[in-house]
Amino acid sequence: MKLSILDQVPVLSGATPKEAISATLELAEMADQLGFTRYWVAEHHDMELFACPAPDILLGLIGSRTEKMKIGAGAVLLPHYRPFNVTERYNLLATLYPKRVDVGIGRAPGGSAEATIALSGNFLQNVKNISADIDELVAFFQQTFAKDHLYANVTATPIPDFPPDLWLLGTSEKSAKLAAEKGMSYVFGHFMTDKDGPAIVDRYQKRYNGKVIVSVSVICAATFEAARKLAERSYMEKKKHEEKHLTQAKGKAVRDRDRANDDMFTEKLNAQYVLGNPEQVHKQLQSLQAIYQADEIMILTNTPDYESRKTSYQLIAQACL
């Protein structure tokens, strides 16, 4: 089974952004030694819980600390950027780390409405242009503009010996259809949606038989109960942080809110998490891979502390790799 890691670079309770980045570098070094296939870093903006608004910068460090794994963005939020700029940055990474660089393309904003406007202006209009932007991005990477095109003589230097591999990320029929139309490999965010993922991926593969990665939230511990407690603590820490930015309710409203939080966690736990001891996690991942007919599983593990996150990946590697 091919397993990979998606890292959101979480700033856990009591930690600083610098400590979060140090934990990411340490985890990447360990993952490389354990035999994970690739290590992707997510992009977020104006979010205290996550420390990486610029995956390409962090990937430069991760690449220097690792030797075998592929490294990449999960994702480059393309509506924020011009394709030429993205190509330059990832061509540079691919020059430094030959045959190891991935570019995952997404179209989510990755932050608040205000942060999105500050970053790229009219984001919704940019999203409407994503099909053309993907074509332009591919043309820059492959240097395939027609001779009469405005960019025919523009080169996104440096040109690596081995260009990055392109992937499209999504959670919907629309993203799967776009990936098939563009002839791109597809990453489905199982952990982000309650939609019928296997059906969406199946239709993608019928339109275009490309490679498929399914990204899943996983927490592995010595026992199922220990894994569940880690998941619950992580979920409640996140909710507590979110509530700091909301008007505090009182009395019965608080009790109703807390009860709703518990119900939401249980529902999310059952639908989207893979939890358990190493044997249980291995079986669940094998089942998901079979259901999706996926080439690879990409694991997102967020726990309340960096040590239990490392342990989770270690146990998964021992059971599955």
N, C-alpha and C positions, 0 to 999 in steps of 0.2 A: 504494500500500500504506500503510495506517495503522499507524504504529509508536508504541509508548509505552515508558516506562521504569518498572521496578520497582527501587527502591533500598532495600537492607537497611541502609544507613548503616554499612558495615563499618569497623571499627577495624583498619586494616592494620598489619603488623609495623613497630614503631618509631614508630607514630602514637599520638596521644592522642585520647580521645573528642571533645574540642573541635575538633581538626584534622579528624576524620571528619565532623563536622557542617559545618564550613567547606567541606570538599570536596563535600558534598552540595549546599550552597547554590550553589556555583560551577557544579556540574554541571547543576543545575536551570536556572540562568540561561542556560547554553549550550544546553540542550535546547530551551528556549523559543524561542531565536533560530534553531535549526536546523529547527524545524517538527515536533517530536514532538507527538503528540496529547494525551497525558496523562502525568503524573508521579505515581507512587504510592510511598508510604513504608511499609515493613513494620514490624510491632510484635514486639519480643522483650523478654524479661524475664530479669534476672540472667544476662546473657550478655556476657562481656568482648569478644567478637568483634563485637558490634553495639551501636550507640550510641543507639537510639531505642526506649524503652519507651512513648512517648506520641506517636503520629503527629500528632494534632490540634495539639499545640503546635508541632511542627516545620513543619507545613503552614501555620500562620499566618505563619511567616517566609518559606517558599517562595512563598506567594501574594504577599507584598509585594515579592518580587524578580523576579516574572514577570508577564506580561501576557496571554498567549494560551492557554497549555496549561490543560487541566483538571488539577486536583490532587486527591489522595485518599489514602485508607488502603488498604493492601493486606496485611493487612486489620485492621479492628477485630475483635478476638477477643471476640465478643459474650458468650460464657459468663462472662467476667470482670466484666461490667457490667450495670447496669440500663438498659433501652432508653431511658427518659426522659433519663438523663444523656448518653447517646450523641447523642440528638436535639438536646439543647441545644447541645452542643459543635459539631456539624456545621451546625446552623442558624446559629450565630454565624459560622462560616467562610463559609457560603453568603451571608450578609448582607454580609460584607466583600468577597467575590469572586463576584459574581453570575454564574450560568450556568457556573461553573467547578469546582464541588465534587462529588466522588464519595465514596460510602461503600461500600467493599468489606467484606463480612461474612464472617468465618471462624469456625471453631469449634475450632481447634487451641489448645493451652495456651500455646505460644510461650515455653516455659521449662521448668525442672526441676519435678519433683513438689513439692518444698519451696517453690519460688517461687510455684507455682500455688496451693498452700494458703494461703500468706501473702497472695496477692492477692485470691482469691475464695472461699476455703473449699472446699466440696464441688464441685469442678469437674465431676466425672462426672455428678452430679445436674443441674448447670446445663446440661451438654450435652444431656441428655435433654429439657430444657425449651426447646431452641433454636427449635423450630417456633412455639411460643406466643410466645417473645420476638421473633421476626421479625414476627409479626402485630402485636404491640404496638408495635414500632419503626415499622412502616409506618403504623399508626394515628396515632402521634404526629407523624410527618412530614406526613401528609396531613390530620390533624385530622378523623378519620373514626370516632371512638368513638361507639357508640350513646348515645342521650340518657340511658339508665339506667345507663351504665357508671360505675364508680368514678372514672375519669379523664376523664369527659365535659367537665368544667370546668377541666381542667389543660392549660395551653398551654406548649409548649417554646419559650419566647421566647429571642431575637428570632425573629419569623417572616420568613423571607426572601421576596423577590418570586419567586424561582425556587428551589424546594427541591432538595436534593442528589439526584443519581442513585444508585440502589441497585444493587449487584451482589452476587452470592453467589460465594464462592471455594471451590474444592475440587479433589480429585484422585481422586474415586471415583464409582461409580454412585449411592451414597447422596446425595452432595451434588448431583449433577446432577438426580436425581429431586426433591429438595427445592426446587431452584431452579425447576424446571418447575411444581411444585405451587403455588409462591408467585407465579408469573408474574414471576420476576426474571431479569435478564440474568446470564450465567454466565461465570466466569473459570476455565479449567482450568489447573492447575499442571503443565505438561508436564515442567518441570525437576525436579519433586519426586517423580516416580513412574515405575515401569516398567510400569504397567497400560496396557491398550489404550485410550489416550486418544481416538483418533478414533471408536471404537465408542461410548464413553461420551457424547461430545459429540453424535454422531449420534442417539442415543436421546433425549437432552435436546431436540434440535431437533424430533424427531418428536412429543414430548409437548407442547412449547411452543416456538414458533418465535421465540425471543428472540435478542438480540445475544450474540455469543460472542467472548471474548478468550482467546487461548492464550499463556501466559507461558513463555518459553524462555530457557535459559542460552546466551549468545552471547559469543564473544570474536573480535574482528576485528583483524587486523594487516596489515602490508604483504604478508606471505607466510603460507602455511598453517603452515609450521614455526615461525614466530615466534608465531603465535596458539596453537599447541599447547604451546609452551614456557611461555607465560604461564599457560595453563590448568593445566599440570602443577605449576608453581611455586605457584600459588594453592591447588591441592588439597593439596600437601604442607605448606604453611604451616598450613592448617587442621588437618590431621592432627597436626602437631607440637604445636599448641596443645591439641588434645584430649588428647594423650598426657601433657601436663604434669599433668593431673588424674587420671591413672591410675597404678597401681603399675607401676614400670618392670620389664620382663622382661629376662632376660639370655641370653647365649649363643645357642644355636640358635633359641630362641623369638623373639629379636630378628630374626634372618635370616628366619624364617618370616613374622613379622609384616610386615617390609618388603616381602617378595615378595608377600604378600597385598595390601598397600597398592597396589603397582604394578598387580596384576591388577584390583583394584577400580577404580582410576583408568581403566585402559584400557576396562573394561566400561562405566563411567559415561560416559566420553568418547564411545564409540560410540553409546550409547543416548540420551543426553540433551543433549549439548552441540552447538551449532552453532559451528563453527570455520572460519577460513580468511581469505583475502584478501577485499576488498570484493565482487568478482564472485562468488566461491564462496559467501559468506554470503548475498548477495542471492538466488542461485538456491535455496539451502537454505530460506530464509525463504519464498520463493514456493511451494516445494514443500510446506512445512508448512501454510501458509495454505490451499492447495488440498486437502490431505489432510483437514484439520479443517473445511474450509468456514467458516473463522473470519472475522469482520469485522475483526479487528485482532490484531496480534502485540505482546505486551508483553515487553520485553527486560530480562533481569537479567544484568549484566556485573560479575563480580568478578575482578579481576586483582591481582597482588602490590603494585601502586602506583597512586596516584590518577591520575597522568599517562597511563599506558597505558589506564586505564579511560576517560578523556576521549577519547583518541585513537580507541579502539574505537568509541565512539558517533559521533564525527565521521566516521569512514570509513563506518560503516553509513548515516548520514544522506546522505552524498554519493552512495552507491550506490543507495539505496532511496527517498529522499524527493524 
